[in-house]
Amino acid sequence: MHRVSSFFERPFQNRAIISLIILSTVAVRLVWALAGHLEPLQSELQRAAVSLSQTGVIANAYRPDSGPTSHVGLLAPLPAAGAYWLFGLGHAAEIFLTVVASLVIGAGAFTLYAVFGELGASRVGRTAALLFICLLPVNIALQAQDLRARETAWAALGLALLILVALRLDRLREHLRLDDALGLSLGSALLFLLSPAVAFAGYGALGILALRRVKARYWLPLMALAAAVTALVSFPWALRNEHQFGRMVWSRGNFGIEFALGTYPGAVSPADPAAAFRSRLKEIHPFQSDRAYAEMEAVGGEVPYSEALAKVTWRWVVQHPGDAIRIWSRHLAEFYFPPAWLWNPYGRENAKSRLQVLVLDLVSALAVAGLLSNLWRRRWRYLYLAMPLVLIALPYMLAQPRLRYRYAVASMLVFMAAEFVQRLCSRLAIILPERRAQSVGSKRSSLRP
């Protein structure tokens, strides 16, 4: 028992232990992939990565010959494209990408271990959270297959690094320096090019740093600097999109499609949410529907098609604000507490998905309790986590939240929950013996003549 306690208190004094955790993180996911799951999960991003590896062009997201795309952004296809370029299309590339995704997931967990160390969380809770994330993946299909081509794990790592740097600068600097601001702006700009919604969450954390370590008269110049760096980093991609589509698309051009998928009359109160979602996909998404693809081609391509869907959706929102708020409120809840049907929108709920829902719901509830308790105790540095956790859900509530969307903060929620449970257990370990001693003392007093 003492050895177990010692491990949780000082787990990383030995490099062999770190190596073992990293190897185990890879092994858990690789074994699952090798057990009949090596085929790539078809998606717009995976297809664009294949195109990039073979032609040097980010294209063919919807069909083999659908042409250049802005659907996936500039940075997201690069890791998978690199693997397909090195190994070709086949199992070797998929094995390599599974290993890479596992390493990125592990790196994100270790980064959050450091983040919560900066916040003063105990080693016991942090170690428990890290081992849970690395060794007990709740959604292994997402981590070991979907994230081979998707950018979500990279975005989660980028967000964690941004928060870690902000926390350390908050501790080390009385006032933020210009080189600090430039570095943070560059990191945020790259994150924006990778995943705009996750970058939005990262800007929230940097906003807390500015409030605490930047004088008020410099706030506007700092915002202008961040905007300028983001524009500079994204400009080549936007220029490419203007050349291809006649629009300066700065990150991704698929907002209208995702918006229309989540916000429409059929989403107000569907009797079967999964069936309604599948029906909506077949109705408007060019990746899922030949008819939608033909409509996209008829209006001039993916960017005009997405813009047209956004206009129609906004028009409906203006005409039915109450229904829109009802949809968005439900989506906000689904982001943090995903229902069972989201584990497989194309199948049926089963005992496994309901158990997975129970685990995620428990983690989210404990994480919310932990965050609120820290803020209640005026531990204001937890605002560096509160802002991203709140802001990241706002863009996704307009769409239909999917499990991969919340992965950017899923590990953060695990650490928050573990810290809360550990603190609660420590408190009970103090209170219960005291009450037991008081109870024994009162009994002895009552027995005295």
C-alpha positions as CSV (number, residue, x, y, z in Angstrom):
1,M,0.0,0.0,0.0
2,H,2.9,2.3,0.8
3,R,4.5,1.7,-2.5
4,V,1.3,2.5,-4.4
5,S,0.9,5.7,-2.4
6,S,4.5,6.6,-3.1
7,F,4.0,6.1,-6.8
8,F,1.1,8.5,-6.9
9,E,3.0,11.1,-4.9
10,R,6.2,11.0,-7.0
11,P,5.5,9.1,-10.3
12,F,7.9,10.9,-12.6
13,Q,11.2,10.8,-10.7
14,N,12.2,7.8,-12.8
15,R,12.5,8.1,-16.5
16,A,11.7,4.5,-16.9
17,I,8.2,5.1,-15.4
18,I,7.6,8.0,-17.9
19,S,8.7,5.7,-20.8
20,L,6.5,2.9,-19.6
21,I,3.4,5.2,-19.5
22,I,4.2,6.5,-23.0
23,L,4.7,3.0,-24.4
24,S,1.5,1.9,-22.7
25,T,-0.4,4.8,-24.1
26,V,0.6,3.7,-27.6
27,A,0.2,0.0,-27.0
28,V,-3.4,0.3,-25.7
29,R,-4.5,2.1,-28.9
30,L,-2.3,0.2,-31.3
31,V,-3.6,-3.2,-30.0
32,W,-7.2,-2.1,-30.6
33,A,-6.3,-0.8,-34.1
34,L,-4.5,-4.1,-35.0
35,A,-7.6,-6.1,-33.8
36,G,-9.5,-5.4,-37.0
37,H,-9.6,-1.6,-37.0
38,L,-6.8,-0.6,-39.3
39,E,-9.0,0.7,-42.1
40,P,-9.1,4.5,-42.2
41,L,-12.3,6.3,-41.1
42,Q,-13.5,8.0,-44.2
43,S,-14.0,11.8,-43.7
44,E,-13.4,15.0,-45.6
45,L,-10.1,15.5,-43.8
46,Q,-8.9,12.0,-44.5
47,R,-9.7,12.4,-48.2
48,A,-8.0,15.8,-48.4
49,A,-4.9,14.3,-46.8
50,V,-4.8,11.6,-49.4
51,S,-5.1,14.2,-52.1
52,L,-2.4,16.3,-50.6
53,S,0.0,13.3,-50.4
54,Q,-0.6,12.3,-54.0
55,T,-1.0,15.7,-55.8
56,G,0.3,18.3,-53.5
57,V,-3.1,20.0,-53.4
58,I,-5.6,20.1,-50.5
59,A,-8.6,18.8,-52.5
60,N,-11.2,16.2,-53.1
61,A,-12.8,16.4,-49.7
62,Y,-16.3,15.3,-50.9
63,R,-15.5,13.2,-54.0
64,P,-12.4,11.8,-55.7
65,D,-12.7,14.6,-58.3
66,S,-14.4,17.4,-56.3
67,G,-11.4,19.7,-56.6
68,P,-9.7,22.1,-54.2
69,T,-11.3,22.6,-50.8
70,S,-11.3,25.0,-47.9
71,H,-13.4,22.7,-45.8
72,V,-10.4,21.3,-43.8
73,G,-8.1,24.3,-43.4
74,L,-4.4,24.4,-44.1
75,L,-2.7,22.7,-41.1
76,A,-5.2,19.9,-40.3
77,P,-4.4,17.6,-43.3
78,L,-0.6,17.8,-42.9
79,P,0.2,14.9,-40.4
80,A,-1.9,12.3,-42.3
81,A,-0.7,13.6,-45.7
82,G,2.9,13.2,-44.5
83,A,2.2,9.6,-43.4
84,Y,0.5,8.7,-46.8
85,W,3.4,10.3,-48.7
86,L,6.0,8.3,-46.7
87,F,4.2,4.9,-46.6
88,G,1.5,5.1,-49.2
89,L,-2.1,4.2,-48.7
90,G,-2.3,1.1,-46.6
91,H,-1.9,-0.5,-43.2
92,A,1.7,0.8,-42.7
93,A,0.5,4.4,-42.8
94,E,-2.5,3.7,-40.6
95,I,-0.2,2.0,-38.0
96,F,2.1,5.0,-38.1
97,L,-0.8,7.4,-37.7
98,T,-2.2,5.4,-34.8
99,V,1.2,5.7,-33.0
100,V,1.4,9.4,-33.7
101,A,-2.1,10.1,-32.5
102,S,-1.3,8.1,-29.3
103,L,1.8,10.1,-28.7
104,V,0.0,13.4,-29.2
105,I,-2.7,12.3,-26.8
106,G,0.0,11.3,-24.2
107,A,1.8,14.6,-24.7
108,G,-1.5,16.5,-24.1
109,A,-2.0,14.5,-20.9
110,F,1.5,15.3,-19.6
111,T,1.1,19.0,-20.5
112,L,-2.1,19.1,-18.5
113,Y,-0.3,17.4,-15.6
114,A,2.0,20.4,-15.7
115,V,-0.9,22.8,-16.0
116,F,-2.6,21.5,-12.9
117,G,0.8,21.5,-11.1
118,E,1.0,25.2,-11.8
119,L,-2.5,25.5,-10.2
120,G,-1.3,23.7,-7.1
121,A,-3.2,20.5,-7.6
122,S,-1.8,17.5,-5.8
123,R,0.3,14.9,-7.5
124,V,-2.1,12.1,-6.5
125,G,-5.0,13.6,-8.4
126,R,-2.9,14.6,-11.3
127,T,-1.3,11.1,-11.6
128,A,-4.7,9.4,-11.4
129,A,-6.0,11.6,-14.2
130,L,-3.0,11.1,-16.4
131,L,-3.2,7.3,-16.0
132,F,-6.9,7.3,-16.7
133,I,-6.4,9.3,-19.9
134,C,-3.4,7.3,-21.1
135,L,-4.4,3.8,-20.2
136,L,-8.3,3.8,-20.0
137,P,-9.6,5.5,-23.1
138,V,-13.4,5.8,-22.8
139,N,-13.8,6.3,-26.5
140,I,-11.0,4.3,-28.0
141,A,-12.6,4.3,-31.5
142,L,-12.2,8.1,-31.6
143,Q,-8.7,8.1,-30.3
144,A,-7.2,5.1,-32.2
145,Q,-9.0,5.5,-35.5
146,D,-10.7,8.9,-36.1
147,L,-7.9,11.0,-34.7
148,R,-5.4,9.5,-37.1
149,A,-6.5,12.0,-39.7
150,R,-8.4,14.6,-37.6
151,E,-6.7,17.5,-36.0
152,T,-8.5,17.4,-32.7
153,A,-5.7,15.8,-30.6
154,W,-3.2,18.3,-32.0
155,A,-5.6,21.1,-31.2
156,A,-6.1,19.8,-27.6
157,L,-2.3,19.7,-27.2
158,G,-1.9,23.2,-28.6
159,L,-4.6,24.6,-26.2
160,A,-3.0,22.9,-23.2
161,L,0.4,24.3,-24.1
162,L,-1.1,27.8,-24.5
163,I,-2.7,27.6,-21.1
164,L,0.5,26.3,-19.5
165,V,2.6,29.2,-21.0
166,A,0.0,31.7,-19.8
167,L,0.0,30.3,-16.3
168,R,3.8,30.4,-16.1
169,L,3.9,33.9,-17.4
170,D,1.3,34.9,-14.9
171,R,3.5,33.5,-12.1
172,L,6.8,34.8,-13.4
173,R,5.9,38.2,-14.8
174,E,4.6,41.2,-13.0
175,H,3.9,42.8,-16.4
176,L,3.7,41.0,-19.7
177,R,6.6,41.9,-22.1
178,L,6.4,42.5,-25.8
179,D,8.2,39.3,-26.7
180,D,5.8,37.4,-24.5
181,A,2.8,38.9,-26.4
182,L,4.4,38.2,-29.7
183,G,5.0,34.5,-28.9
184,L,1.5,34.0,-27.5
185,S,0.0,35.7,-30.5
186,L,1.9,33.5,-32.9
187,G,0.9,30.4,-31.0
188,S,-2.8,31.5,-31.1
189,A,-2.6,32.3,-34.8
190,L,-1.3,28.8,-35.6
191,L,-4.0,27.3,-33.4
192,F,-6.6,29.4,-35.3
193,L,-5.3,28.0,-38.6
194,L,-5.6,24.5,-37.2
195,S,-9.0,24.8,-35.4
196,P,-10.8,28.1,-35.1
197,A,-13.1,27.0,-32.3
198,V,-10.2,25.8,-30.1
199,A,-8.3,29.0,-30.9
200,F,-11.3,30.9,-29.6
201,A,-11.0,29.0,-26.3
202,G,-7.3,29.8,-26.2
203,Y,-7.9,33.5,-26.7
204,G,-10.1,33.3,-23.6
205,A,-7.2,32.1,-21.5
206,L,-5.0,34.8,-23.0
207,G,-7.6,37.4,-22.1
208,I,-7.3,36.4,-18.5
209,L,-3.6,36.8,-18.7
210,A,-4.0,40.3,-20.2
211,L,-6.4,41.3,-17.4
212,R,-4.0,40.2,-14.7
213,R,-0.6,41.1,-16.2
214,V,-1.2,44.0,-18.7
215,K,-2.1,47.5,-17.9
216,A,-5.5,48.6,-19.2
217,R,-4.1,51.2,-21.6
218,Y,-2.3,48.4,-23.5
219,W,-5.3,46.1,-23.9
220,L,-6.4,47.5,-27.3
221,P,-2.9,47.5,-28.7
222,L,-2.5,43.9,-27.5
223,M,-5.7,42.9,-29.2
224,A,-4.6,44.6,-32.4
225,L,-1.2,42.8,-32.2
226,A,-3.0,39.4,-31.8
227,A,-5.3,40.2,-34.7
228,A,-2.5,41.3,-36.9
229,V,-0.4,38.2,-36.2
230,T,-3.4,36.0,-36.9
231,A,-4.1,37.8,-40.2
232,L,-0.4,37.6,-41.2
233,V,-0.2,33.8,-40.5
234,S,-3.5,33.1,-42.2
235,F,-2.9,35.4,-45.2
236,P,-1.3,32.9,-47.6
237,W,-4.1,30.4,-47.0
238,A,-6.8,33.2,-47.4
239,L,-5.0,34.3,-50.6
240,R,-5.1,30.7,-52.0
241,N,-8.8,30.5,-51.2
242,E,-9.5,33.8,-52.9
243,H,-7.7,32.5,-56.0
244,Q,-9.6,29.2,-55.9
245,F,-13.1,30.3,-54.7
246,G,-13.2,34.1,-55.1
247,R,-13.5,34.5,-51.2
248,M,-10.9,35.3,-48.6
249,V,-11.6,32.3,-46.4
250,W,-9.2,32.7,-43.5
251,S,-9.5,29.3,-41.8
252,R,-12.3,27.0,-43.0
253,G,-15.1,27.4,-45.4
254,N,-17.6,24.9,-43.9
255,F,-19.3,27.0,-41.2
256,G,-22.6,27.3,-43.1
257,I,-22.9,23.5,-43.6
258,E,-22.2,22.7,-39.9
259,F,-24.6,25.6,-38.8
260,A,-27.4,24.3,-41.0
261,L,-26.8,20.7,-39.8
262,G,-27.5,21.7,-36.2
263,T,-29.9,24.7,-36.4
264,Y,-33.0,24.0,-38.4
265,P,-36.7,23.3,-37.7
266,G,-36.3,19.6,-37.4
267,A,-33.9,20.0,-34.5
268,V,-36.3,21.8,-32.2
269,S,-37.8,18.7,-30.6
270,P,-37.0,15.6,-32.6
271,A,-38.6,12.4,-31.4
272,D,-35.5,10.5,-32.5
273,P,-32.4,12.8,-32.5
274,A,-30.2,10.2,-34.2
275,A,-32.7,9.7,-37.1
276,A,-33.2,13.4,-37.5
277,F,-29.4,14.0,-37.6
278,R,-29.0,11.2,-40.3
279,S,-31.8,12.7,-42.3
280,R,-30.4,16.2,-42.2
281,L,-27.0,14.9,-43.3
282,K,-28.5,13.2,-46.3
283,E,-30.4,16.4,-47.1
284,I,-27.7,19.0,-47.1
285,H,-24.2,17.5,-46.6
286,P,-22.3,17.0,-49.9
287,F,-20.0,14.3,-48.3
288,Q,-23.1,12.2,-47.4
289,S,-25.5,12.9,-50.2
290,D,-25.2,12.8,-54.0
291,R,-28.2,15.2,-54.2
292,A,-26.5,17.7,-51.9
293,Y,-23.3,17.4,-53.8
294,A,-25.2,18.1,-57.1
295,E,-26.8,21.2,-55.5
296,M,-23.3,22.4,-54.3
297,E,-22.0,22.1,-57.8
298,A,-25.0,23.9,-59.2
299,V,-24.5,27.0,-57.1
300,G,-20.8,27.3,-57.9
301,G,-18.9,25.1,-55.4
302,E,-18.5,24.5,-51.7
303,V,-18.0,28.1,-50.5
304,P,-21.1,29.6,-52.2
305,Y,-23.0,26.6,-51.1
306,S,-21.9,27.0,-47.4
307,E,-22.6,30.7,-47.5
308,A,-26.1,30.1,-48.9
309,L,-26.9,27.6,-46.1
310,A,-25.7,30.0,-43.5
311,K,-28.0,32.8,-44.9
312,V,-31.0,30.5,-44.9
313,T,-30.2,29.4,-41.4
314,W,-29.7,32.9,-40.0
315,R,-33.0,33.9,-41.6
316,W,-34.8,31.1,-39.8
317,V,-33.1,32.0,-36.5
318,V,-34.3,35.6,-36.8
319,Q,-37.8,34.5,-37.5
320,H,-37.9,31.8,-34.8
321,P,-35.5,33.1,-32.0
322,G,-37.3,31.0,-29.3
323,D,-36.8,27.7,-31.2
324,A,-33.2,28.6,-32.0
325,I,-32.4,29.3,-28.3
326,R,-34.1,26.0,-27.4
327,I,-31.9,24.1,-29.9
328,W,-28.7,25.9,-28.8
329,S,-29.4,25.3,-25.1
330,R,-29.8,21.6,-25.7
331,H,-26.6,21.5,-27.8
332,L,-24.8,23.3,-25.0
333,A,-25.8,20.5,-22.6
334,E,-24.9,17.9,-25.1
335,F,-21.4,19.2,-25.5
336,Y,-20.6,18.6,-21.8
337,F,-23.0,15.7,-21.2
338,P,-23.3,13.9,-24.6
339,P,-26.3,11.6,-25.0
340,A,-25.9,7.9,-25.9
341,W,-26.9,8.3,-29.5
342,L,-23.9,10.5,-30.2
343,W,-21.5,7.6,-29.7
344,N,-22.8,6.1,-32.9
345,P,-25.3,8.3,-34.8
346,Y,-25.5,5.7,-37.5
347,G,-26.5,2.8,-35.3
348,R,-28.4,2.1,-32.1
349,E,-27.8,2.7,-28.5
350,N,-26.5,-0.2,-26.5
351,A,-25.3,-1.1,-23.1
352,K,-21.7,-0.1,-24.0
353,S,-22.7,3.4,-25.2
354,R,-24.9,3.9,-22.1
355,L,-22.0,3.0,-19.9
356,Q,-19.7,5.4,-21.8
357,V,-22.3,8.1,-21.3
358,L,-22.4,7.4,-17.6
359,V,-18.6,7.7,-17.3
360,L,-18.5,11.0,-19.3
361,D,-21.5,12.4,-17.4
362,L,-19.8,11.6,-14.1
363,V,-16.5,13.2,-15.2
364,S,-18.2,16.3,-16.4
365,A,-20.3,16.7,-13.3
366,L,-17.3,16.3,-11.0
367,A,-15.3,18.7,-13.2
368,V,-17.9,21.4,-13.0
369,A,-18.1,20.9,-9.2
370,G,-14.3,21.2,-9.0
371,L,-14.1,24.3,-11.1
372,L,-16.9,26.0,-9.2
373,S,-15.4,25.1,-5.8
374,N,-12.0,26.5,-6.8
375,L,-13.6,29.8,-8.0
376,W,-15.7,29.9,-4.8
377,R,-12.5,29.8,-2.8
378,R,-11.2,32.7,-4.9
379,R,-8.5,30.7,-6.6
380,W,-8.7,33.0,-9.6
381,R,-6.0,31.3,-11.6
382,Y,-8.6,28.6,-12.4
383,L,-10.1,31.2,-14.7
384,Y,-7.4,30.1,-17.1
385,L,-9.3,26.9,-17.4
386,A,-12.8,28.3,-16.9
387,M,-12.7,30.6,-19.9
388,P,-11.6,27.9,-22.4
389,L,-14.1,25.4,-21.0
390,V,-16.9,27.8,-21.5
391,L,-15.9,29.5,-24.7
392,I,-15.1,26.3,-26.7
393,A,-18.7,25.1,-26.5
394,L,-20.2,28.4,-27.9
395,P,-19.3,27.9,-31.6
396,Y,-20.3,24.2,-31.4
397,M,-23.7,24.8,-30.0
398,L,-24.7,26.4,-33.3
399,A,-23.9,23.1,-35.0
400,Q,-24.7,19.6,-33.7
401,P,-22.0,18.8,-31.1
402,R,-20.1,15.6,-31.9
403,L,-17.8,13.7,-29.5
404,R,-14.7,14.7,-31.4
405,Y,-15.6,18.4,-30.9
406,R,-15.4,18.1,-27.1
407,Y,-12.2,16.1,-27.2
408,A,-10.2,19.4,-27.2
409,V,-11.2,19.8,-23.5
410,A,-12.1,16.2,-22.6
411,S,-8.7,15.5,-20.9
412,M,-9.0,18.9,-19.1
413,L,-12.3,17.8,-17.6
414,V,-10.7,14.5,-16.4
415,F,-8.0,16.4,-14.6
416,M,-10.5,18.8,-13.0
417,A,-12.7,15.9,-11.9
418,A,-9.7,14.0,-10.4
419,E,-8.5,17.0,-8.5
420,F,-11.9,17.5,-7.0
421,V,-12.3,13.9,-6.0
422,Q,-8.8,13.9,-4.4
423,R,-9.5,17.1,-2.5
424,L,-12.8,15.7,-1.3
425,C,-11.2,12.5,-0.2
426,S,-8.4,14.4,1.6
427,R,-11.0,16.5,3.4
428,L,-13.0,13.4,4.4
429,A,-9.8,11.8,5.7
430,I,-9.4,14.7,8.1
431,I,-13.0,15.1,9.1
432,L,-14.0,11.5,9.7
433,P,-11.2,10.6,12.2
434,E,-12.0,13.9,14.1
435,R,-15.7,13.1,14.3
436,R,-14.9,9.5,15.3
437,A,-12.6,10.8,18.1
438,Q,-15.2,13.2,19.2
439,S,-17.8,10.4,19.3
440,V,-15.6,8.1,21.3
441,G,-14.8,11.0,23.7
442,S,-18.4,11.8,24.3
443,K,-19.3,8.1,25.0
444,R,-16.5,7.9,27.5
445,S,-17.7,11.1,29.2
446,S,-21.2,9.6,29.4
447,L,-19.9,6.5,31.1
448,R,-18.1,8.3,33.8
449,P,-19.8,8.2,37.3
